[in-house]
Amino acid sequence: KEPWAYGGEAEHIMTEYLRLRHRLIPYIYTAAERTHRLGEALVRPMYYRYPDTHEAYQVPNQYLFGQSLMVCPITQPMDQDLQMANVTAWLPEGHWFDFETGQIYTGGRMLKLWRMLADYPVLAHGGAIVPMSEYLRADKNPAELTLRVYAGSDGHFDMYEDDGVHLDGEHVVTHIQLDWQNRNLHLCAEGAVNLLPEMRIWHVECIGFADTQVSMDGNVLPAQYDASRNALCFSFANQPGQTAVITFEEAKIASDNWLARAEKILHQAQTSNEEKERIWHLLNKSRRSASVLGTLQAICTTPGLVECLTEVMFAQDEE
């Protein structure tokens, strides 16, 4: 509760996560309304959603956060040589994406997730939709929102907003739907649209999407592609009650740049340059394979380094 008491680095990291929590208010507020209306808790153990799956009971610290996110808490000290810590996590079937970095994982397995001090294993499933606010005040419905949409499956999110005063007063629900097969994204507000600003700007981040052209009402939208996060980014504006239909020319899951992530791990590790050069030479000239993994195990002398590199190398199955 006192971030400044743990040193400059920890203070900066905790400050950023507190700001992230504030940005997540549209997502959290919607979850709170679902708790009020449906009795669905914001934080739920894995076996609530997967009661018949054995692995759901093997990760007691792992939990679902709202409709779209899964958190895998790291509760052990950082490895001083690797400058990272890990948690054994279970990823249910399907595609999963790191909430911040956009790293792509193939689910249906247990694996170790390694993270640096500033990172944390928060994952979104394919088709997940997470609205976020860029507005500093939480007492008004924002005129700008960031919308993170995750590739690989159909998905929907009904974002709840009200006047911020009355428990059962007027409210408006923005229906957001990703139709992965038909390559489009729908947004439509329903209810007391007078509670919304006259014009709302949406900053859309399509995580895990391969780069493609984006259009709205037949007009191509300017878009940028952030390969480091596998993120296709664009913006548009619409008025309350106006339906927006975004169309993607293609709907394909990106191929994660595991080599760039491996390079970051090697750069961070407190080990000899000679060992780093041997590993980098191996990874840079080879494809992911069992033989490469065997060689990696033979030439690595730093404990845990093979595990770190294996996570990024084999996070995503080849399609």
TISE-108536 format. One record per residue (C-alpha): residue in three letters; x, z, y. Coordinates in steps of 0.2 Angstrom, whole numbers, padded with zeros to 4 digits, always signed. Layout:
N
ALAXZY
...
This chain:
319
LYS+0000+0000+0000
GLU+0015+0000+0011
PRO+0024-0016+0008
TRP+0038-0012+0021
ALA+0044+0002+0011
TYR+0051-0009-0003
GLY+0064-0019+0006
GLY+0062-0036+0016
GLU+0060-0047+0001
ALA+0046-0037-0007
GLU+0038-0035+0010
HIS+0038-0054+0013
ILE+0031-0057-0005
MET+0017-0044-0004
THR+0012-0050+0014
GLU+0010-0068+0007
TYR-0001-0062-0007
LEU-0012-0051+0004
ARG-0014-0067+0015
LEU-0019-0077-0001
ARG-0032-0063-0005
HIS-0039-0066+0012
ARG-0039-0085+0010
LEU-0049-0082-0007
ILE-0063-0074+0002
PRO-0075-0089-0001
TYR-0071-0088-0019
ILE-0072-0069-0020
TYR-0088-0068-0010
THR-0097-0080-0021
ALA-0091-0069-0036
ALA-0098-0054-0028
GLU-0115-0062-0026
ARG-0115-0067-0044
THR-0111-0049-0048
HIS-0126-0043-0038
ARG-0138-0057-0045
LEU-0131-0059-0063
GLY-0121-0043-0067
GLU-0106-0053-0070
ALA-0090-0044-0065
LEU-0077-0051-0054
VAL-0063-0045-0067
ARG-0067-0048-0085
PRO-0056-0046-0101
MET-0053-0062-0111
TYR-0064-0057-0125
TYR-0079-0057-0114
ARG-0078-0076-0113
TYR-0070-0079-0130
PRO-0078-0065-0141
ASP-0075-0074-0158
THR-0056-0079-0155
HIS-0043-0067-0162
GLU-0030-0070-0148
ALA-0042-0064-0135
TYR-0040-0047-0141
GLN-0020-0048-0142
VAL-0018-0049-0123
PRO-0026-0033-0117
ASN-0018-0035-0099
GLN-0024-0053-0097
TYR-0040-0056-0087
LEU-0052-0068-0080
PHE-0054-0067-0061
GLY-0070-0075-0056
GLN-0076-0091-0063
SER-0061-0102-0062
LEU-0045-0091-0063
MET-0035-0082-0077
VAL-0022-0069-0073
CYS-0008-0064-0084
PRO+0000-0048-0077
ILE+0019-0046-0079
THR+0022-0027-0082
GLN+0040-0027-0087
PRO+0056-0027-0076
MET+0065-0043-0071
ASP+0080-0049-0081
GLN+0094-0047-0069
ASP+0104-0062-0076
LEU+0089-0074-0075
GLN+0081-0066-0060
MET+0065-0068-0069
ALA+0052-0058-0079
ASN+0040-0063-0092
VAL+0023-0060-0101
THR+0017-0065-0117
ALA+0000-0075-0113
TRP-0013-0083-0122
LEU-0020-0100-0116
PRO-0037-0105-0123
GLU-0039-0124-0128
GLY-0039-0137-0114
HIS-0028-0140-0099
TRP-0021-0126-0088
PHE-0013-0127-0071
ASP-0002-0114-0062
PHE-0012-0109-0047
GLU+0002-0111-0034
THR+0015-0122-0042
GLY+0003-0134-0051
GLN+0014-0133-0067
ILE+0003-0141-0081
TYR+0001-0132-0098
THR-0007-0138-0114
GLY-0018-0124-0121
GLY-0023-0117-0138
ARG-0008-0106-0140
MET+0002-0091-0136
LEU+0018-0092-0126
LYS+0029-0083-0114
LEU+0027-0086-0096
TRP+0042-0083-0085
ARG+0041-0081-0066
MET+0053-0077-0052
LEU+0049-0062-0041
ALA+0039-0072-0028
ASP+0028-0081-0042
TYR+0014-0074-0053
PRO+0006-0081-0068
VAL-0012-0086-0061
LEU-0019-0101-0070
ALA-0034-0112-0068
HIS-0042-0121-0082
GLY-0046-0140-0081
GLY-0062-0143-0071
ALA-0059-0127-0061
ILE-0064-0127-0042
VAL-0058-0114-0030
PRO-0064-0114-0012
MET-0052-0106+0001
SER-0053-0102+0019
GLU-0041-0106+0033
TYR-0050-0095+0045
LEU-0043-0078+0050
ARG-0060-0070+0053
ALA-0071-0066+0038
ASP-0087-0062+0048
LYS-0091-0080+0051
ASN-0093-0095+0039
PRO-0078-0105+0042
ALA-0077-0123+0050
GLU-0062-0127+0039
LEU-0060-0125+0020
THR-0047-0129+0007
LEU-0054-0134-0009
ARG-0043-0134-0025
VAL-0050-0145-0039
TYR-0041-0145-0056
ALA-0040-0161-0067
GLY-0044-0164-0085
SER-0063-0159-0087
ASP-0080-0159-0078
GLY-0082-0143-0067
HIS-0094-0136-0055
PHE-0094-0122-0042
ASP-0109-0115-0032
MET-0101-0108-0016
TYR-0112-0094-0008
GLU-0113-0091+0010
ASP-0125-0080+0021
ASP-0127-0072+0038
GLY-0115-0058+0033
VAL-0128-0045+0038
HIS-0143-0045+0027
LEU-0142-0042+0009
ASP-0157-0053+0004
GLY-0158-0063+0020
GLU-0155-0082+0022
HIS-0142-0090+0012
VAL-0134-0107+0009
VAL-0126-0113-0007
THR-0114-0128-0007
HIS-0114-0136-0024
ILE-0097-0144-0028
GLN-0096-0154-0044
LEU-0081-0163-0052
ASP-0087-0178-0064
TRP-0070-0181-0072
GLN-0076-0196-0083
ASN-0085-0205-0069
ARG-0070-0201-0057
ASN-0080-0193-0043
LEU-0082-0176-0033
HIS-0099-0172-0026
LEU-0103-0159-0012
CYS-0120-0154-0006
ALA-0126-0139+0004
GLU-0144-0132+0000
GLY-0154-0118+0008
ALA-0151-0112+0026
VAL-0139-0125+0032
ASN-0142-0118+0049
LEU-0129-0104+0044
LEU-0115-0117+0043
PRO-0105-0124+0057
GLU-0111-0141+0065
MET-0096-0149+0056
ARG-0085-0143+0042
ILE-0068-0150+0038
TRP-0063-0150+0019
HIS-0045-0150+0014
VAL-0045-0155-0004
GLU-0030-0152-0016
CYS-0033-0161-0032
ILE-0021-0152-0044
GLY-0015-0160-0060
PHE-0021-0177-0054
ALA-0010-0192-0056
ASP-0008-0201-0039
THR-0022-0213-0035
GLN-0033-0220-0021
VAL-0047-0210-0014
SER-0062-0216-0005
MET-0078-0209+0003
ASP-0094-0220+0006
GLY-0083-0235+0002
ASN-0070-0231+0014
VAL-0052-0227+0008
LEU-0047-0210+0014
PRO-0028-0206+0019
ALA-0020-0196+0005
GLN-0004-0188+0002
TYR+0004-0184-0015
ASP+0014-0169-0018
ALA+0024-0172-0034
SER+0031-0155-0034
ARG+0014-0147-0037
ASN+0006-0162-0045
ALA-0007-0162-0030
LEU-0017-0176-0023
CYS-0021-0171-0005
PHE-0034-0178+0007
SER-0046-0172+0020
PHE-0064-0176+0026
ALA-0078-0170+0037
ASN-0096-0168+0034
GLN-0112-0161+0043
PRO-0123-0147+0035
GLY-0135-0154+0022
GLN-0125-0170+0021
THR-0120-0175+0003
ALA-0102-0181+0002
VAL-0097-0191-0013
ILE-0078-0194-0016
THR-0072-0207-0028
PHE-0056-0208-0037
GLU-0049-0225-0042
GLU-0042-0217-0058
ALA-0044-0200-0066
LYS-0028-0196-0075
ILE-0018-0180-0078
ALA-0001-0181-0071
SER+0015-0179-0081
ASP+0023-0163-0075
ASN+0041-0165-0069
TRP+0048-0152-0081
LEU+0066-0157-0077
ALA+0064-0152-0059
ARG+0057-0135-0065
ALA+0072-0133-0077
GLU+0084-0137-0063
LYS+0076-0123-0052
ILE+0078-0110-0066
LEU+0097-0115-0069
HIS+0100-0113-0050
GLN+0092-0096-0050
ALA+0101-0089-0065
GLN+0116-0078-0063
THR+0127-0086-0076
SER+0143-0097-0076
ASN+0143-0114-0068
GLU+0151-0120-0084
GLU+0136-0115-0095
LYS+0124-0122-0082
GLU+0133-0139-0082
ARG+0133-0140-0101
ILE+0114-0137-0101
TRP+0110-0149-0086
HIS+0120-0163-0095
LEU+0110-0160-0111
LEU+0093-0160-0102
ASN+0097-0174-0090
LYS+0101-0186-0104
SER+0089-0182-0117
ARG+0070-0182-0120
ARG+0061-0167-0126
SER+0063-0165-0144
ALA+0067-0152-0158
SER+0085-0158-0159
VAL+0087-0155-0140
LEU+0080-0138-0143
GLY+0092-0134-0157
THR+0107-0140-0146
LEU+0101-0129-0132
GLN+0100-0114-0143
ALA+0118-0117-0148
ILE+0126-0120-0131
CYS+0116-0106-0122
THR+0125-0089-0121
THR+0114-0080-0108
PRO+0100-0071-0117
GLY+0083-0077-0113
LEU+0088-0093-0104
VAL+0083-0104-0119
GLU+0065-0096-0118
CYS+0064-0099-0099
LEU+0069-0117-0101
THR+0058-0120-0117
GLU+0043-0114-0107
VAL+0045-0128-0094
MET+0051-0141-0107
PHE+0036-0139-0118
ALA+0022-0133-0107
GLN+0013-0150-0107
ASP+0011-0160-0123
GLU+0016-0178-0122
GLU+0000-0189-0121
